[in-house]
Amino acid sequence: MEIISNERGTQLAVSLKVQNISKKYGKIEALKNVSFEVNPGEFFTIFGPPGAGKSTTLAVIAGITKPDDGSIFMDDLEINKLRPQDRDIAMVFESYSLYPHMTVFENLSFPLNSPFMKHEFDSKEKIKKRVNKVAELLQIDMLMSRFPRMLSGGQRQRVALGRALVRRPNLFLLDEHIAHLDAKLRYLLRGEIKKIQKDMEITMIAASPSYDEASVMSDRIAVLFEGEILQIGRPVEIYEKPYNEVIARLMGEIPINIFECDIKRIRDDEFNLVLNEQYKLKVKNILKDKIKKLSGNKVKIGMRVNDISVCDIDSCDLSSEVYAFEISGYGSIISLNFDGNIVKLRYGSNRRFKIGDKLGIKLNVNNALLFDYKSGKLL
């Protein structure tokens, strides 16, 4: 694949530093001292549930929204006071924002016709050459004469992405750019966008509420919740060692199961985790050292769906009736109801269950995450 570069030569990827950004809308604190750094050529995702402040963060970086406090640096240049058009940042929105009266070619070439690009694209030939490169890259070169109303959702999204790529800005911002597309198209486009980002060696920052999208596409992610950054790291690091219970619940295609337990000492070096004052789970190996000092206290344990398995009622750790049964391409998801606490597990067998069936499960406790009962912090 040919890397798209400016006429003045290949542009080096930039770094970005967001420092103590805060933003209020009336009494609502949208952002609370948000800080993070993005490395040159990195795909960085701001991940969190709806309303966390993801879009506001991108809007502040782009200059669309003015922060109440804090600073933003692109490489060593503070860009807070620069106008949006002077920041050389391209942003792709969820809503496409294509011009309906323009063809695909006209939409793609629109940024190159602005006064800010005249020094670089001073002829129709240069504009056409760049637009054709981008269109070929995104496999939309056969759509150049069509209008947006004649395109599918996926094609429109490619055009929106192409319009950002065509002028080769310093930084790309993607605001839930594929969230509204169907599952198959999201799967296809996220791989293509990641490949383009790496091939072009550009810095991209995305905002996404999707764990799948964030974990697959990102070099690193920042978990944003109620306007605050809770944790930053590689997706696998945060998945395996979340700082607290809130992060653990956010990370994962299927939510983690949380149990409240009492720690009971059996003998000097043997402990049980007691659920609902009746189910006893024997603790071994790695968890043993962590709970020695907590004997007699309450804790919470987090169990991923892959660490819970179906077993015979006579030899199970817990048993309950099936609350829901969902079939998917990779097996099925079983939900059980324990006194209002819904527990989910992945089941790979072809066996089918009905709602109300009695089912026993075994917990691989030694893979559990242990959280402080009051603070929710990982122990």
VOBA-1610 file (N, C-alpha, C; in pm, whole numbers, padded with zeros to 5 digits, always signed):
BEGIN
Met+00084-00119+00000Met+00000+00000+00000Met+00087+00124+00000Glu+00054+00221-00084Glu+00131+00344-00091Glu+00089+00437+00022Ile+00186+00485+00096Ile+00156+00576+00206Ile+00123+00714+00150Ile+00014+00771+00197Ile-00026+00903+00153Ile+00054+01006+00231Ser+00128+01089+00162Ser+00210+01189+00227Ser+00183+01325+00166Asn+00222+01429+00239Asn+00211+01563+00186Asn+00312+01585+00075Glu+00289+01686-00007Glu+00382+01716-00114Glu+00519+01757-00058Arg+00518+01808+00065Arg+00644+01851+00125Arg+00721+01734+00185Gly+00664+01612+00172Gly+00733+01494+00223Gly+00647+01421+00324Thr+00690+01300+00363Thr+00614+01223+00459Thr+00612+01295+00594Gln+00494+01308+00650Gln+00476+01381+00775Gln+00492+01285+00892Leu+00572+01326+00989Leu+00593+01242+01105Leu+00471+01247+01196Ala+00440+01134+01260Ala+00328+01128+01353Ala+00357+01216+01475Val+00252+01275+01528Val+00267+01366+01641Val+00228+01298+01771Ser+00274+01356+01880Ser+00230+01314+02012Ser+00127+01414+02063Leu+00049+01373+02162Leu-00051+01463+02220Leu-00047+01447+02372Lys-00056+01558+02440Lys-00060+01557+02586Lys-00180+01639+02633Val-00272+01574+02701Val-00389+01639+02760Val-00364+01650+02910Gln-00369+01772+02961Gln-00325+01796+03099Gln-00434+01867+03180Asn-00494+01794+03274Asn-00589+01850+03372Asn-00703+01929+03307Ile-00766+01868+03206Ile-00877+01932+03137Ile-01006+01915+03218Ser-01075+02025+03240Ser-01204+02024+03308Ser-01306+02102+03225Lys-01430+02056+03229Lys-01537+02123+03156Lys-01670+02103+03228Lys-01739+02216+03252Lys-01871+02211+03315Lys-01976+02265+03219Tyr-02094+02206+03225Tyr-02212+02259+03159Tyr-02314+02290+03269Gly-02315+02415+03314Gly-02397+02447+03431Gly-02340+02380+03554Lys-02420+02299+03620Lys-02374+02228+03739Lys-02317+02090+03706Ile-02328+02051+03579Ile-02282+01917+03539Ile-02133+01923+03504Glu-02054+01840+03571Glu-01912+01830+03541Glu-01890+01723+03434Ala-01873+01766+03312Ala-01854+01672+03202Ala-01716+01609+03206Leu-01615+01688+03240Leu-01477+01640+03251Leu-01416+01692+03381Lys-01344+01602+03451Lys-01285+01637+03580Lys-01135+01608+03579Asn-01056+01711+03553Asn-00910+01698+03554Asn-00861+01579+03470Val-00908+01572+03348Val-00871+01462+03258Val-00728+01482+03206Ser-00645+01381+03222Ser-00506+01387+03176Ser-00467+01255+03112Phe-00399+01261+02998Phe-00342+01143+02935Phe-00245+01188+02827Glu-00159+01095+02784Glu-00063+01124+02678Glu-00076+01018+02570Val-00066+01061+02445Val-00074+00972+02329Val+00059+00977+02256Asn+00117+00862+02232Asn+00248+00854+02167Asn+00235+00873+02015Pro+00342+00916+01949Pro+00339+00930+01803Pro+00306+00796+01735Gly+00213+00798+01640Gly+00178+00677+01566Gly+00095+00578+01644Glu+00037+00620+01754Glu-00040+00529+01840Glu-00189+00537+01807Phe-00257+00423+01820Phe-00404+00421+01815Phe-00452+00415+01959Phe-00507+00527+02004Phe-00544+00545+02145Phe-00695+00561+02152Thr-00761+00485+02238Thr-00907+00492+02248Thr-00950+00539+02385Ile-01043+00635+02386Ile-01109+00677+02509Ile-01235+00592+02519Phe-01236+00504+02616Phe-01342+00403+02628Phe-01425+00428+02753Gly-01556+00419+02737Gly-01644+00436+02852Gly-01789+00429+02810Pro-01881+00422+02906Pro-02024+00412+02874Pro-02077+00545+02821Pro-02198+00545+02763Pro-02259+00671+02718Pro-02265+00772+02832Gly-02233+00897+02801Gly-02237+01002+02902Gly-02112+01016+02984Ala-02008+00939+02951Ala-01884+00943+03029Ala-01802+01068+03003Gly-01821+01131+02886Gly-01743+01250+02851Gly-01649+01229+02734Lys-01668+01120+02660Lys-01577+01086+02550Lys-01581+01190+02438Ser-01702+01221+02391Ser-01715+01317+02281Ser-01670+01456+02322Thr-01696+01492+02446Thr-01652+01622+02496Thr-01500+01631+02495Thr-01433+01523+02532Thr-01286+01521+02530Thr-01233+01544+02390Leu-01290+01475+02291Leu-01246+01493+02152Leu-01276+01635+02103Ala-01392+01688+02142Ala-01429+01823+02099Ala-01334+01928+02156Val-01287+01905+02278Val-01189+01996+02340Val-01056+01989+02266Ile-01013+01867+02232Ile-00886+01851+02158Ile-00894+01920+02022Ala-01009+01905+01955Ala-01026+01963+01822Ala-01044+02114+01824Gly-01077+02169+01941Gly-01099+02313+01950Gly-01243+02352+01929Ile-01333+02253+01917Ile-01476+02280+01899Ile-01537+02330+02030Thr-01489+02274+02140Thr-01534+02310+02274Thr-01418+02368+02353Lys-01442+02477+02423Lys-01338+02540+02503Lys-01341+02485+02645Pro-01229+02434+02697Pro-01229+02381+02834Pro-01230+02494+02937Asp-01275+02463+03057Asp-01271+02562+03166Asp-01130+02574+03223Asp-01060+02461+03229Asp-00923+02457+03280Asp-00843+02354+03203Gly-00710+02365+03215Gly-00621+02264+03158Gly-00553+02308+03030Ser-00461+02224+02985Ser-00381+02253+02867Ser-00373+02132+02775Ile-00352+02158+02647Ile-00334+02052+02547Ile-00209+02085+02466Phe-00122+01987+02453Phe+00002+02004+02378Phe+00007+01905+02263Met+00038+01954+02143Met+00067+01868+02029Met+00217+01877+02006Asp+00286+01765+02027Asp+00432+01768+02040Asp+00466+01868+02151Asp+00542+01971+02123Asp+00578+02068+02227Asp+00497+02197+02218Leu+00400+02201+02127Leu+00323+02323+02105Leu+00192+02318+02182Glu+00169+02418+02266Glu+00040+02428+02335Glu-00063+02483+02236Ile-00172+02409+02217Ile-00268+02445+02113Ile-00398+02502+02169Asn-00405+02526+02298Asn-00528+02573+02361Asn-00588+02695+02292Lys-00503+02791+02258Lys-00552+02918+02205Lys-00559+02920+02052Leu-00521+02810+01989Leu-00528+02804+01843Leu-00672+02779+01798Arg-00711+02840+01687Arg-00843+02813+01630Arg-00848+02669+01577Pro-00966+02611+01567Pro-00975+02472+01518Pro-00905+02452+01385Gln-00920+02547+01291Gln-00860+02531+01159Gln-00708+02543+01162Asp-00654+02599+01271Asp-00509+02613+01282Asp-00443+02496+01355Arg-00522+02403+01404Arg-00467+02290+01480Arg-00427+02173+01390Asp-00472+02172+01267Asp-00443+02065+01173Asp-00488+01929+01228Ile-00612+01927+01273Ile-00674+01805+01328Ile-00797+01772+01245Ala-00811+01646+01206Ala-00930+01600+01133Ala-01016+01516+01226Met-01147+01535+01217Met-01238+01462+01305Met-01345+01393+01222Val-01369+01266+01250Val-01473+01188+01184Val-01584+01164+01283Phe-01707+01204+01246Phe-01820+01195+01336Phe-01904+01070+01307Glu-01982+01032+01405Glu-02071+00916+01390Glu-02175+00942+01282Ser-02216+01068+01266Ser-02326+01102+01175Ser-02279+01129+01031Tyr-02155+01096+01000Tyr-02095+01114+00867Tyr-02069+01260+00832Ser-02172+01346+00844Ser-02161+01490+00812Ser-02113+01513+00669Leu-02165+01436+00575Leu-02134+01456+00434Leu-02226+01564+00376Tyr-02177+01631+00273Tyr-02259+01731+00205Tyr-02350+01660+00105Pro-02481+01665+00127Pro-02573+01584+00043Pro-02579+01628-00102His-02547+01756-00132His-02557+01807-00269His-02426+01785-00347Met-02326+01725-00283Met-02197+01701-00348Met-02177+01553-00377Thr-02106+01522-00484Thr-02071+01384-00516Thr-01963+01335-00420Val-01933+01207-00427Val-01825+01152-00344Val-01694+01224-00372Phe-01663+01246-00500Phe-01540+01317-00535Phe-01538+01458-00475Glu-01650+01526-00483Glu-01657+01663-00432Glu-01647+01665-00280Asn-01706+01567-00213Asn-01693+01558-00068Asn-01548+01534-00027Leu-01482+01443-00100Leu-01343+01410-00068Leu-01248+01527-00095Ser-01275+01600-00201Ser-01185+01708-00241Ser-01213+01839-00168Phe-01326+01847-00098Phe-01365+01972-00034Phe-01258+02030+00059Pro-01196+01950+00147Pro-01093+02007+00235Pro-00973+02063+00158Leu-00943+02008+00042Leu-00825+02051-00034Leu-00848+02182-00107Asn-00975+02223-00116Asn-01008+02349-00184Asn-01013+02467-00087Ser-00989+02441+00040Ser-00995+02549+00139Ser-00872+02639+00125Pro-00882+02765+00168Pro-00769+02858+00160Pro-00645+02808+00235Phe-00668+02725+00339Phe-00556+02677+00420Phe-00471+02571+00347Met-00526+02514+00238Met-00455+02410+00165Met-00407+02456+00027Lys-00433+02583-00009Lys-00398+02633-00142Lys-00249+02628-00170His-00167+02645-00064His-00023+02643-00085His+00027+02506-00128Glu-00047+02403-00091Glu-00004+02266-00121Glu-00077+02209-00242Phe-00206+02242-00255Phe-00286+02189-00365Phe-00333+02307-00451Asp-00242+02355-00535Asp-00266+02475-00613Asp-00312+02445-00756Ser-00346+02319-00781Ser-00396+02284-00914Ser-00497+02170-00903Lys-00586+02162-01002Lys-00686+02055-01004Lys-00622+01918-01018Glu-00508+01913-01086Glu-00439+01786-01106Glu-00390+01729-00973Lys-00333+01816-00890Lys-00283+01772-00759Lys-00398+01724-00670Ile-00508+01797-00674Ile-00625+01759-00595Ile-00679+01625-00641Lys-00692+01608-00771Lys-00745+01482-00825Lys-00654+01365-00790Lys-00524+01386-00798Lys-00429+01280-00767Lys-00443+01234-00623Arg-00454+01331-00529Arg-00467+01295-00387Arg-00601+01226-00360Val-00708+01279-00415Val-00840+01220-00393Val-00844+01078-00447Asn-00787+01055-00563Asn-00787+00921-00621Asn-00708+00822-00536Lys-00598+00868-00477Lys-00519+00782-00388Lys-00601+00737-00268Val-00670+00834-00206Val-00750+00803-00087Val-00867+00713-00124Ala-00933+00743-00234Ala-01048+00662-00277Ala-01007+00518-00304Glu-00892+00500-00366Glu-00843+00365-00393Glu-00808+00293-00263Leu-00750+00366-00171Leu-00713+00310-00042Leu-00835+00256+00033Leu-00946+00331+00024Leu-01068+00295+00096Leu-01166+00215+00011Gln-01123+00181-00110Gln-01205+00101-00202Gln-01340+00166-00234Ile-01336+00297-00257Ile-01456+00370-00296Ile-01433+00444-00428Asp-01326+00406-00501Asp-01294+00476-00625Asp-01400+00457-00733Met-01483+00353-00720Met-01588+00332-00820Met-01715+00412-00785Leu-01714+00487-00676Leu-01833+00559-00630Leu-01822+00710-00649Met-01719+00757-00717Met-01684+00898-00719Met-01795+00989-00771Ser-01879+00941-00859Ser-01983+01027-00918Ser-02117+01018-00844Arg-02123+00935-00740Arg-02249+00918-00668Arg-02266+01025-00560Phe-02393+01046-00521Phe-02426+01136-00412Phe-02446+01054-00284Pro-02431+01114-00165Pro-02445+01039-00039Pro-02574+00958-00027Arg-02684+01012-00081Arg-02812+00939-00071Arg-02810+00807-00147Met-02714+00790-00238Met-02704+00669-00320Met-02608+00567-00259Leu-02557+00595-00139Leu-02456+00509-00076Leu-02515+00434+00042Ser-02456+00319+00072Ser-02493+00245+00193Ser-02426+00311+00314Gly-02464+00266+00434Gly-02404+00321+00555Gly-02254+00303+00560Gly-02208+00185+00520Gly-02065+00158+00522Gly-01989+00242+00421Gln-02050+00264+00304Gln-01986+00348+00201Gln-01979+00493+00247Arg-02085+00540+00310Arg-02083+00677+00362Arg-01974+00695+00467Gln-01958+00593+00551Gln-01856+00603+00655Gln-01716+00606+00594Arg-01696+00532+00486Arg-01566+00533+00418Arg-01539+00671+00356Val-01643+00732+00302Val-01627+00865+00245Val-01592+00966+00355Ala-01661+00954+00469Ala-01632+01045+00581Ala-01488+01028+00629Leu-01443+00903+00635Leu-01305+00876+00675Leu-01208+00929+00570Gly-01243+00910+00443Gly-01157+00959+00334Gly-01143+01109+00335Arg-01249+01178+00367Arg-01244+01325+00371Arg-01147+01374+00479Ala-01134+01295+00586Ala-01036+01330+00689Ala-00895+01293+00647Leu-00882+01177+00580Leu-00749+01129+00541Leu-00688+01211+00427Val-00771+01271+00344Val-00724+01329+00219Val-00624+01443+00239Arg-00637+01517+00347Arg-00544+01628+00365Arg-00428+01595+00458Arg-00423+01471+00503Arg-00312+01421+00586Arg-00280+01515+00702Pro-00376+01532+00795Pro-00354+01621+00909Pro-00257+01561+01011Asn-00226+01641+01111Asn-00136+01594+01216Asn-00198+01484+01301Leu-00330+01496+01324Leu-00397+01409+01421Leu-00537+01376+01372Phe-00579+01251+01394Phe-00713+01207+01358Phe-00794+01179+01485Leu-00916+01230+01488Leu-01009+01202+01597Leu-01130+01130+01540Leu-01165+01016+01600Leu-01277+00935+01553Leu-01380+00926+01664Asp-01496+00989+01643Asp-01598+00995+01748Asp-01707+00891+01721Glu-01692+00774+01786Glu-01787+00663+01769Glu-01818+00644+01621His-01712+00635+01543His-01719+00641+01398His-01788+00523+01332Ile-01796+00408+01399Ile-01863+00292+01337Ile-01969+00233+01430Ala-02007+00307+01535Ala-02098+00254+01636Ala-02236+00222+01580His-02280+00295+01478His-02417+00279+01427His-02428+00177+01314Leu-02316+00123+01269Leu-02319+00027+01158Leu-02357-00112+01210Asp-02400-00200+01119Asp-02434-00335+01161Asp-02308-00412+01199Ala-02326-00522+01273Ala-02214-00593+01335Ala-02109-00639+01234Lys-02153-00693+01121Lys-02057-00743+01020Lys-01973-00630+00962Leu-02039-00517+00936Leu-01968-00403+00878Leu-01872-00341+00979Arg-01912-00336+01105Arg-01822-00285+01211Arg-01697-00372+01217Tyr-01717-00503+01212Tyr-01605-00596+01219Tyr-01509-00574+01102Leu-01563-00553+00984Leu-01480-00531+00865Leu-01405-00399+00872Leu-01477-00291+00904Leu-01417-00159+00901Leu-01314-00136+01011Arg-01335-00195+01128Arg-01238-00170+01235Arg-01101-00228+01199Gly-01100-00341+01129Gly-00972-00398+01085Gly-00907-00312+00977Glu-00989-00260+00884Glu-00935-00178+00777Glu-00881-00045+00829Ile-00953+00015+00923Ile-00908+00143+00980Ile-00778+00125+01056Lys-00767+00016+01130Lys-00644-00011+01204Lys-00527-00031+01107Lys-00551-00101+00997Lys-00444-00124+00899Lys-00401+00007+00834Ile-00498+00090+00798Ile-00465+00220+00738Ile-00384+00304+00836Gln-00425+00304+00961Gln-00354+00383+01062Gln-00209+00340+01076Lys-00185+00210+01077Lys-00048+00160+01090Lys+00033+00181+00962Asp-00030+00158+00847Asp+00041+00176+00720Asp+00081+00322+00699Met-00005+00413+00738Met+00023+00555+00718Met+00104+00615+00833Glu+00123+00536+00940Glu+00201+00580+01056Glu+00148+00713+01110Ile+00018+00715+01138Ile-00046+00836+01188Ile-00099+00814+01329Thr-00120+00923+01400Thr-00173+00918+01535Thr-00324+00931+01531Met-00394+00836+01591Met-00540+00838+01594Met-00589+00826+01737Ile-00692+00905+01769Ile-00760+00896+01898Ile-00907+00871+01870Ala-00960+00764+01924Ala-01100+00728+01902Ala-01177+00736+02033Ala-01306+00761+02022Ala-01397+00753+02136Ala-01495+00641+02108Ser-01509+00549+02202Ser-01596+00433+02177Ser-01655+00379+02307Pro-01785+00339+02303Pro-01845+00271+02417Pro-01835+00119+02406Ser-01774+00072+02295Ser-01768-00072+02266Ser-01637-00132+02316Tyr-01646-00229+02406Tyr-01526-00296+02456Tyr-01456-00370+02342Asp-01533-00439+02258Asp-01475-00513+02146Asp-01392-00422+02056Glu-01452-00310+02018Glu-01385-00216+01929Glu-01259-00160+01994Ala-01270-00120+02120Ala-01156-00059+02189Ala-01042-00159+02206Ser-01074-00283+02241Ser-00970-00381+02269Ser-00901-00430+02142Val-00975-00440+02031Val-00918-00491+01906Val-00835-00385+01835Met-00881-00261+01834Met-00817-00157+01753Met-00704-00085+01825Ser-00707-00080+01957Ser-00622+00014+02031Ser-00487-00044+02073Asp-00386+00042+02068Asp-00258+00011+02132Asp-00274+00028+02283Arg-00341+00137+02321Arg-00373+00160+02462Arg-00512+00222+02471Ile-00574+00210+02587Ile-00704+00273+02609Ile-00702+00350+02741Ala-00787+00452+02746Ala-00812+00524+02870Ala-00957+00499+02909Val-00980+00444+03027Val-01116+00417+03073Val-01171+00545+03136Leu-01276+00600+03074Leu-01338+00724+03121Leu-01474+00691+03180Phe-01499+00742+03300Phe-01626+00712+03368Phe-01668+00836+03446Glu-01788+00887+03414Glu-01842+01006+03479Glu-01742+01122+03479Gly-01676+01140+03364Gly-01587+01253+03347Gly-01448+01237+03403Glu-01415+01119+03455Glu-01283+01096+03515Glu-01212+00979+03448Ile-01081+00993+03430Ile-01000+00882+03381Ile-00971+00788+03497Leu-01014+00663+03485Leu-00995+00566+03593Leu-00868+00483+03575Gln-00831+00453+03450Gln-00714+00370+03426Gln-00671+00384+03281Ile-00541+00379+03258Ile-00484+00384+03123Ile-00387+00268+03107Gly-00394+00200+02995Gly-00301+00090+02971Gly-00339+00010+02848Arg-00265-00096+02820Arg-00301-00185+02711Arg-00429-00259+02747Pro-00514-00289+02648Pro-00643-00353+02679Pro-00630-00479+02764Val-00533-00565+02732Val-00519-00689+02807Val-00477-00663+02952Glu-00396-00559+02974Glu-00353-00525+03110Glu-00473-00482+03195Ile-00558-00398+03138Ile-00673-00349+03214Ile-00775-00460+03236Tyr-00789-00546+03136Tyr-00883-00658+03149Tyr-00841-00752+03262Glu-00711-00782+03268Glu-00662-00876+03368Glu-00643-00814+03506Lys-00608-00685+03511Lys-00584-00619+03639Lys-00651-00482+03643Pro-00783-00480+03647Pro-00853-00351+03659Pro-00828-00291+03797Tyr-00818-00161+03805Tyr-00791-00096+03933Tyr-00904-00116+04034Asn-01027-00124+03982Asn-01140-00137+04075Asn-01257-00211+04010Glu-01362-00226+04088Glu-01479-00302+04044Glu-01550-00235+03927Val-01555-00102+03926Val-01622-00029+03817Val-01555-00062+03684Ile-01422-00057+03680Ile-01348-00087+03557Ile-01369-00232+03517Ala-01367-00322+03614Ala-01386-00464+03586Ala-01521-00489+03520Arg-01623-00416+03563Arg-01757-00433+03505Arg-01763-00379+03361Leu-01683-00276+03332Leu-01683-00217+03199Leu-01606-00302+03098Met-01499-00368+03144Met-01411-00441+03054Met-01464-00581+03027Gly-01491-00610+02904Gly-01535-00745+02869Gly-01655-00741+02778Glu-01656-00832+02682Glu-01770-00844+02591Glu-01895-00882+02670Ile-01878-00972+02768Ile-01986-01011+02859Ile-01946-00961+02997Pro-02034-00892+03069Pro-01997-00834+03199Pro-01945-00938+03297Ile-01849-00897+03379Ile-01794-00984+03482Ile-01901-01013+03586Asn-01893-01130+03648Asn-01985-01166+03757Asn-01923-01125+03890Ile-01998-01054+03971Ile-01950-01007+04102Ile-02029-01078+04211Phe-01955-01137+04306Phe-02016-01205+04420Phe-01970-01139+04551Glu-02061-01125+04645Glu-02025-01081+04780Glu-01998-01205+04865Cys-01885-01204+04936Cys-01843-01323+05011Cys-01794-01286+05151Asp-01808-01381+05241Asp-01744-01375+05373Asp-01622-01467+05371Ile-01511-01422+05428Ile-01391-01504+05436Ile-01391-01578+05569Lys-01388-01710+05564Lys-01390-01794+05684Lys-01263-01878+05689Arg-01192-01871+05803Arg-01073-01954+05822Arg-01117-02092+05870Ile-01071-02197+05801Ile-01103-02335+05841Ile-00995-02386+05934Arg-00872-02375+05887Arg-00755-02412+05967Arg-00651-02303+05949Asp-00532-02324+05999Asp-00429-02221+05994Asp-00406-02168+05853Asp-00403-02259+05755Asp-00369-02218+05620Asp-00477-02256+05519Glu-00600-02269+05568Glu-00711-02304+05479Glu-00826-02206+05500Phe-00882-02162+05386Phe-00989-02063+05392Phe-01102-02102+05297Asn-01220-02055+05332Asn-01336-02067+05244Asn-01391-01929+05214Leu-01441-01912+05093Leu-01523-01795+05060Leu-01667-01841+05068Val-01746-01777+05152Val-01884-01821+05175Val-01980-01723+05107Leu-02060-01776+05014Leu-02158-01696+04940Leu-02296-01720+04998Asn-02371-01614+05022Asn-02509-01623+05071Asn-02521-01709+05197Glu-02412-01713+05274Glu-02407-01783+05402Glu-02429-01935+05388Gln-02416-01987+05266Gln-02438-02131+05251Gln-02343-02197+05151Tyr-02302-02126+05046Tyr-02214-02186+04947Tyr-02068-02161+04986Lys-01992-02268+05002Lys-01853-02257+05046Lys-01757-02290+04931Leu-01669-02197+04901Leu-01570-02213+04795Leu-01432-02221+04856Lys-01363-02332+04835Lys-01230-02350+04893Lys-01128-02267+04815Val-01042-02197+04888Val-00942-02110+04829Val-00806-02177+04828Lys-00738-02171+04714Lys-00604-02229+04702Lys-00509-02127+04640Asn-00384-02164+04638Asn-00280-02096+04561Asn-00278-01945+04578Ile-00294-01873+04464Ile-00262-01731+04459Ile-00352-01645+04548Leu-00479-01681+04564Leu-00568-01599+04646Leu-00543-01615+04795Lys-00480-01725+04832Lys-00463-01754+04974Lys-00384-01646+05046Asp-00275-01602+04984Asp-00192-01498+05047Asp-00267-01366+05059Lys-00355-01338+04964Lys-00427-01212+04966Lys-00531-01205+05077Ile-00593-01319+05111Ile-00704-01314+05206Ile-00664-01349+05349Lys-00538-01387+05370Lys-00495-01421+05507Lys-00525-01307+05604Lys-00497-01184+05560Lys-00515-01068+05647Lys-00660-01021+05651Leu-00744-01081+05567Leu-00883-01036+05558Leu-00980-01133+05623Ser-00929-01234+05690Ser-01014-01337+05750Ser-01119-01274+05842Gly-01245-01316+05820Gly-01354-01262+05900Gly-01422-01142+05837Asn-01367-01092+05729Asn-01423-00974+05663Asn-01505-01011+05540Lys-01577-00913+05489Lys-01650-00930+05364Lys-01563-00880+05249Val-01571-00946+05135Val-01503-00901+05013Val-01598-00924+04896Lys-01555-00876+04781Lys-01625-00907+04656Lys-01527-00979+04565Ile-01576-01081+04496Ile-01491-01148+04398Ile-01554-01132+04259Gly-01467-01116+04160Gly-01511-01104+04021Gly-01472-01227+03943Met-01568-01286+03874Met-01544-01407+03796Met-01583-01382+03651Arg-01486-01399+03558Arg-01516-01388+03417Arg-01594-01511+03371Val-01667-01495+03262Val-01755-01604+03217Val-01678-01732+03184Asn-01553-01717+03141Asn-01474-01836+03105Asn-01423-01912+03226Asp-01436-01854+03344Asp-01390-01920+03467Asp-01505-01983+03544Ile-01621-01996+03480Ile-01738-02063+03539Ile-01779-02173+03443Ser-01795-02292+03495Ser-01829-02406+03409Ser-01950-02481+03463Val-02020-02551+03373Val-02135-02633+03411Val-02087-02766+03467Cys-02152-02814+03573Cys-02115-02944+03631Cys-02238-03011+03690Asp-02219-03135+03735Asp-02329-03209+03797Asp-02375-03140+03926Ile-02503-03148+03951Ile-02559-03085+04071Ile-02489-03137+04198Asp-02456-03266+04200Asp-02397-03327+04321Asp-02256-03277+04351Ser-02184-03229+04249Ser-02045-03188+04271Ser-02021-03039+04242Cys-02129-02962+04237Cys-02116-02822+04197Cys-02088-02731+04317Asp-02041-02609+04287Asp-02023-02507+04390Asp-02153-02433+04416Leu-02226-02405+04310Leu-02352-02333+04318Leu-02454-02399+04227Ser-02580-02384+04260Ser-02686-02436+04173Ser-02803-02340+04174Ser-02871-02333+04061Ser-02985-02244+04049Ser-03063-02282+03923Glu-03173-02212+03900Glu-03252-02234+03779Glu-03203-02142+03668Val-03215-02189+03545Val-03175-02111+03429Val-03270-01992+03415Tyr-03211-01872+03410Tyr-03288-01747+03398Tyr-03304-01706+03252Ala-03197-01730+03173Ala-03201-01700+03029Ala-03099-01787+02958Phe-03125-01817+02831Phe-03035-01900+02751Phe-03024-01838+02613Glu-02903-01795+02575Glu-02881-01726+02448Glu-02783-01806+02363Ile-02822-01835+02240Ile-02737-01908+02146Ile-02664-01808+02056Ser-02532-01827+02042Ser-02454-01741+01953Ser-02363-01828+01868Gly-02286-01763+01780Gly-02201-01838+01688Gly-02089-01914+01756Tyr-02050-01874+01876Tyr-01938-01939+01944Tyr-01984-02023+02062Gly-02110-02063+02065Gly-02162-02143+02176Gly-02290-02082+02227Ser-02299-02069+02358Ser-02418-02008+02417Ser-02380-01939+02547Ile-02468-01849+02590Ile-02451-01779+02716Ile-02568-01817+02805Ile-02535-01870+02924Ile-02637-01911+03020Ile-02640-01809+03133Ser-02761-01766+03172Ser-02778-01675+03285Ser-02853-01748+03396Leu-02800-01738+03518Leu-02863-01797+03635Leu-02898-01686+03734Asn-03004-01708+03810Asn-03049-01607+03906Asn-03024-01656+04049Phe-02933-01586+04119Phe-02905-01618+04260Phe-02954-01503+04346Asp-03076-01515+04396Asp-03134-01412+04483Asp-03125-01273+04421Gly-03157-01263+04295Gly-03154-01135+04226Gly-03021-01100+04163Asn-02917-01179+04190Asn-02786-01157+04131Asn-02774-01245+04007Ile-02773-01184+03888Ile-02768-01260+03763Ile-02623-01299+03732Val-02598-01428+03718Val-02464-01481+03690Val-02463-01536+03548Lys-02363-01495+03469Lys-02353-01540+03331Lys-02230-01628+03312Leu-02241-01729+03226Leu-02128-01813+03191Leu-02137-01851+03044Arg-02022-01878+02985Arg-02017-01921+02845Arg-02020-02074+02842Tyr-02099-02129+02751Tyr-02114-02274+02741Tyr-02092-02316+02597Gly-01991-02401+02574Gly-01952-02436+02438Gly-02020-02559+02381Ser-02094-02632+02461Ser-02157-02756+02415Ser-02281-02728+02331Asn-02325-02831+02255Asn-02447-02820+02176Asn-02573-02840+02259Arg-02557-02875+02385Arg-02672-02899+02471Arg-02755-02771+02486Arg-02886-02785+02485Arg-02976-02672+02500Arg-03045-02677+02635Phe-03067-02560+02693Phe-03136-02550+02821Phe-03262-02468+02806Lys-03361-02496+02890Lys-03484-02419+02894Lys-03487-02335+03021Ile-03557-02224+03014Ile-03574-02141+03133Ile-03643-02223+03242Gly-03583-02224+03359Gly-03637-02302+03472Gly-03562-02431+03498Asp-03477-02475+03402Asp-03397-02596+03425Asp-03303-02575+03543Lys-03285-02678+03623Lys-03191-02673+03735Lys-03050-02698+03682Leu-02955-02615+03726Leu-02820-02625+03671Leu-02717-02600+03780Gly-02610-02681+03778Gly-02500-02662+03873Gly-02380-02603+03803Ile-02305-02520+03873Ile-02185-02458+03816Ile-02068-02469+03913Lys-01948-02468+03857Lys-01825-02470+03936Lys-01746-02345+03903Leu-01692-02281+04007Leu-01616-02157+03991Leu-01467-02185+04006Asn-01389-02137+03910Asn-01244-02145+03921Asn-01197-02026+04006Val-01211-02040+04137Val-01191-01930+04231Val-01050-01873+04223Asn-00953-01956+04191Asn-00814-01910+04190Asn-00784-01812+04076Asn-00878-01798+03981Asn-00865-01697+03876Asn-00947-01572+03907Ala-01009-01571+04026Ala-01098-01460+04060Ala-01021-01332+04087Leu-01089-01220+04061Leu-01039-01088+04102Leu-01100-01057+04237Leu-01019-01008+04329Leu-01063-00982+04466Leu-01072-00831+04488Phe-01190-00783+04529Phe-01212-00640+04548Phe-01248-00609+04693Asp-01200-00494+04740Asp-01237-00447+04873Asp-01388-00424+04877Tyr-01452-00467+04984Tyr-01598-00464+04990Tyr-01653-00322+04986Lys-01585-00228+05054Lys-01636-00091+05063Lys-01588-00003+04946Ser-01459-00001+04922Ser-01403+00089+04822Ser-01411+00035+04680Gly-01419-00098+04666Gly-01423-00160+04534Gly-01286-00171+04468Lys-01180-00133+04539Lys-01045-00140+04480Lys-00996-00283+04471Leu-00918-00311+04366Leu-00860-00443+04349Leu-00759-00470+04460Leu-00770-00588+04523Leu-00679-00624+04633Leu-00559-00702+04577
//
